[in-house]
Amino acid sequence: MNYILYGKDKGVIDLRQKQRIIIEAVLKGKTQRRIAKEMKISRTTVARYLREYEKAKSKIMESSDLKLKEDIISAPKYDSSKRIKVKLTDKIIEKIKFYLAENEEKRATGRSKQQKKK
């Protein structure tokens, strides 16, 4: 799903672009000018989204809900100890090849929506 954000700018920015702006600035330490140049958008747009991000972040940090803060700040935790290990066997490889061939046939006959995705 792709959410569209409308703003003062004449252009349209989707949610993925907004996330990229924040990631580029916060995690990679890029300047607003550089982000704007690379994404071919206005520097004021970059500044606006970073301001909104900082405002939302400070609102969360000021919150008294400690559980919410911990959930947002802490790294994700995965318990993989109970997972069953699966080996790639010849049987599985044959099944994969069968489904790939089946998908190829469906694309060739104009039934691309009936393909297996996973």
Residue, then its C-alpha position, 0 to 999 in steps of 0.5 A: m500500500n502506498y500512501i500519498l501525502y499532499g502538502k504546500d508543494k505542488g508535487v506529491i510525496d508518498l510515505r516511502q519518500k517521507q520515510r527515506i527523508i527521515i532515514e537519510a537525515v537521522l541515520k545517515g547524517k546527510t544534510q537537508r540540502r543533500i537529501a533534497k538534491e538527491m531526491k529532487i524535491s524542495r529543501t523546504t519539504v525536507a525541512r518540514y518533514l524533519r520538523e514533523y518527525e522531531k515534534a512527534k519524537s519529542k511528544i513521545m519522549e515527553s509522554s509518561d507512558l514508559k512502556l510505549k517509550e521502551d517499545i519504540i526505542s528498544a531493538p526488536k526482539y525475536d525468539s528464534s529458539k523454537r523455530i524448526k530448522v529446514k534444510l534445502t533438500d532435492k525435493i524442495i528444489e524440485k518443488i521450487k522449479f515446478y512452481l517457477a515453470e508453472n508461473e512462467e507458463k501462466r505469464a506466457t498465456g496471459r494469466s499473470k495474476q494467477q501466479k504463486k507469489k510465495 
